[in-house]
Amino acid sequence: MLTKAICTLGACAILAASATALSAQSEPKCGERDQLITELGQKFGEQLSAGGLTGPTKLLEIWNSEETGSWTILQTDAGGQSCIVASGSDWVDFPAAMMSMMGEKS
């Protein structure tokens, strides 16, 4: 009985630690746009590759590195405050020709 209780407590501790780690990772990193894009360029070799407006006061940008495959999606408000919405690896650009073969409009 005591062993079962200890194992259950151990499992709860592991789940709590995992949830905390996941919660910390899901919080966006925010700061001044100039500072964040400097960091993206210097640390990851990323350059601006695409962007568009997501509303009257928000800009969404995709930064990526062809050399390393890293990518970052950055959202910026009208005041210059930016947040990293998502980032990852193995970025691939799909050329317009490939998109048309798949039936997508370019």
Number of C-alpha atoms within 10 A of each C-alpha: 6 7 8 9 10 11 12 12 12 12 12 12 12 12 12 12 12 12 12 12 11 11 10 10 10 11 11 13 13 16 15 13 19 11 12 18 19 14 13 19 15 11 9 18 18 23 18 17 12 11 14 11 13 13 9 8 10 17 17 19 20 18 21 28 21 14 10 13 16 19 25 23 18 24 23 22 17 10 10 14 16 24 20 19 17 14 14 11 12 11 16 12 10 8 9 12 12 12 12 11 9 9 9 10 9 9
